[in-house]
């Protein structure tokens, strides 16, 4: 994701939401995500962007939970509306649906057209 975001001209982009996936069993990816999310959320144009984070593989034995991920990503000091949604490895659509419904409600409350 980092390469894609960094290649965009995000200073001139209006972005209502970012959906980010993190593997809860991969500490290296979590550290990389910390840097990427800090960079994304430090851009002035993205200060009001909604952040939905899916934590995948949350049912695995060595998985970090949502609170661990939130601490690792240092999200507490950002003003953005945030949700961390844990997803299991059995590809349950319920977790994905819950996160998207939450995101849809927030966007609708902002009067953003959701398609």
QUINORNOR-V555013 format. One line per field, one symbol per residue. psi: psi as a letter, one per 40 degrees, with the letter a starting at -180 (. if undefined). Layout:
psi = ???
//
This chain:
psi = ddddddeigedehhhdihhhhhheegddddddddddddddeehdeedehhhhhhhifeeidfiiidddddddefedeieihihhhhiieefheddddddddddddddddefhhh.
//
